[in-house]
Amino acid sequence: MTKKNRILVTGGSGFIGSTLVDLLINEGHSVIVIDDLSTGLSSNHNESATYINEDLCRYIDHPEEIITVLQEHNIDTVYHLAASADVFLSINNPEKVYKINVLASIALVRACKKTGVKKLAFASTSAVFGEPKYLPVDEDHDTNPISPYGLSKLGFEQYLNYFSIDTDMSITVFRLPNVYGPRQRPDLEGGVIAIFYGLMKQSQPIHMFGDGQQTRDWVYVDDIANAFYKALKNHEKFNIFLLGSNTETSLNDLVACLVDVTGYEENPQYGAIRAGDIKNMVMTYSKAHQSLNWTPGTTLSEGIAKLAKEN
């Protein structure tokens, strides 16, 4: 019989977090969520989870409050997904993004140590690599972020590595690709598929930064949630896994896939490249497959078809 955990999910009202919460509850685990609803939505809530509407930044100066939450709910596992993921906010207001992504995260993990949490999984990003020297990127690739967002995520990764030296906690870091699927908001920076799909459904013009030849790998949200779930059985002290698709897709090819399900008839409008944008990025998943038995099971065309069906 699988052990049932008492799990805290930060950012559990958001796109990826709420998908993970649903999976955890379906598997019989007890779930507490902390989310300030700055980007998450109450409509994503699962009636079987307990929700605390709080900004993690509060715990920087009030660590006793997060300690109380962890103790009262007897939390043994923490999934830390709450973050500022806006690259361009990080360029314009790096202080705010560092406070959210680094200082609040440190306050959380220190409270986890004090309360005996056994496992922590952290949602990081491919942005820690910066512009790749080779593709597909693997875990051995150098990290050289080109935005404060990427720097903040890498900074907390490095803190976790340091932190793991003097704790019994098992720490898993997942570097995420471009994730897409139901519940992704089209009004937030970063959700390219949600943005393009929403505009196409309304027959609105598509604007791209650059010539559309820039490439990414996209992974369906259910596959990402499944990787986080599999981390429950990973007991190594500290490990980093890439959750890429190993499949490079240009923005122009992405648009073609979306045209197939929307019937959109306009041509994209191209503009200047933005600072902080990586030109090409695709990651492997071989280490996650070897250690966690994880693969991205949904192709891009399959995922877009699912998205269209649910919308």
Secondary structure, 3 states (H helix, E strand, C coil): CCCCCEEEEECCCCHHHHHHHHHHHHCCCEEEEECCCCCCCHHHCCCCCEEECCCCCHHHHCHHHHHHHHHHCCCCEEEECCCCCCHHHHHHCHHHHHHHHHHHHHHHHHHHHHCCCCEEEEEEEHHHHCCCCCCCECCCCCCCCCCHHHHHHHHHHHHHHHHHHHCCCEEEEEEECEEECCCCCCCCCCCHHHHHHHHHHCCCCCEEEECCCCEECEEEHHHHHHHHHHHHHCCCCEEEEECCCCCCEEHHHHHHHHHHHHCCCCCCEEECCCCCCCCECCECCHHHHHHHCCCCCCCHHHHHHHHHHHC
